[in-house]
Amino acid sequence: MHEKNKKTDWKNYWDIAFNSTITSQKNIDTKYMSLVIFVTGATGYSLIEYFFRGYTHWSMALTGGACLLTFYYFVRGNRKRSPFVKALAGACIFTVFEFCVGLVVNLWYGWNVWDYSMQPGNILGQVCPVFSIAWFVVCLIILFVANKVKLLLRILPDTDRM
């Protein structure tokens, strides 16, 4: 009898999480938004690299998606913070991701995706102050654009009521 209750609990969990109409629209919207943010970050990061270096690497697309998604969740959880603090946190997020990914793809696998060893203040050739400052500026731009998009979405008609 105890085993049967365990199976029922797991079945209920599965139904609530994946199959049932019990799943709220908010959860679906959050999953969809996370995917949109990740793809936007992957595309944006790759485009920035392509624009400034003339090429990119698939690992940078994954890194960009992960960075922007992490930044998005940080901003959602810290709405009352100033844009300066949010951008500073974003620069840290991007820099830490870049450092960790650089350790793996550049130093461990030896793919040589990038090398900042000639930049002043670099750490193991993977990150440097110049690019951390650049990420700060990019995060300020992201916050500005996100705010404008949010304002635009508020003035658009609600299609559910039409």
N, C-alpha and C positions, 0 to 999 in steps of 0.2 A: 504494500500500500504506500509505503514511503517513496519507493521508486516511481510510482505512478504520479505522485504529486510533483516530483522533480521534473518529469517529462511535461506535465501540464504547465508548470512555471515557465519552462523554456519555450514551450509552444506559445504561451501568452506573450512572452517577451518578444518572440519573433513576429507574431501577429501585430503587436503594437508598433514595433520598430519598422517593419517592412511591408506588411500586407494590408493592414486594416485602415479603415477610414478614421480610426482613432488618431492616427498620425496627424498632427496639426499642420496647418498650412505654414505656420511660422517655422517649423522644423524643415519643411521642404524648401521654403524660401531661403533659410540659412544655408542649407546644403548647396542650393543653386548659386547663391551669392558667393559662397566660398569657391566654387568652381570658376565662376566668372572672375573673381579677384585673382585666383591662381593663374588662370590663362592670361589675364591682363598683365600680371607681373612677369610671366614667362615671355610674353611677346614684347613688352616694354623694355625689359632688361636686354633682350637679344637685339632689339632695334637700337638701343643706346650704344651697345658694343659695336654693332655693325656700322653705325653712323661715325663713331669716333675712331675705330680701329680698322674698319673695312671687312671684318669677319667676326664670327662668334663661334661658340662651341655648344653642343647640346646640353652639357652640364650647367652652362650659364642660364639656359632657359629654365631648368628645374630650380636652380638657385634663385632666380628672379621671382618665380612663382611662389616659392616658399618664403622669401623675404617679404613680398608684398602681402601675402596672406597673414604672416605673423604681425606685420605692421598694422594691418587692418584690425586684427583682434586686439592689439594693444590700444589703438585709438578708440575702438568701441568700448573698452573697459575703462578708459580714462578720458571721457568726453569733456570733463570740466577743466582739464589741464590746458595750459596755453599752447598755441601752435608752436612756439619755440621749444617747449619741453617735448611735445610730440615729435617734432622734427629731430630733435637731439636723440630721443629714444630710437627713432627710425634709423638715423645714421649709425647708431650702435648696433641695431639689429642687422642692417645690411653689412656692416663691417665684420661682425662676428660670424655671420653666415659665410661671407667671402673668405675669411680666415680659415674656418673649418673645412669648407669645400676645397680651398687651396691646399691645405695640408694633405687632403686625400688625392685630388686629381693631379696636382703638380709635384708634391714631394713624395707621396707614397707610390702612385702609379707612374709618375714621370711623364705625364701627358703634356706638360709645359703649355698649359692653356694661357697663362699670363705670368709675368715676372716683374715685380716692382722693386727688385733689389737695387736698382739705380736711383730710386726715389729716396729723398731724405726722410729719416725716421721710420723706415720700413721695418716690419717684423717678419723675418724669414722670407722676405720677398713676396709675401702674400697680401699684405695690407700696408697702407701708409696714410699719414695724416691728410695728404692732398685729396685722396679719394674719399676719405671719411667726411671731409668738408663738402666734397661734391655730393655725397649721399645726403648730407644735411640739406643742401639746396634742393636736391631732387625731392626729398620728403616734404619740404615747404611747398613746392609746386604741386605735389600729389594732394596735399591737404587743401590747397586753394582750389584745385580742379574738383576734388571730391565735394567740397562745400558748394560750388556752383552747380554741380550735377544734382546734389541733394535739393537745392533750391528750385531747380528746374523741374524735378520730379514732383515737388509739392504743388506746382501750379498747373501741371498737366491734369486733364480730366481723369477721373477714376473710371476705368473701362468696365469694372465689375458692376457698376450701377447703371450702365447704359443698356 
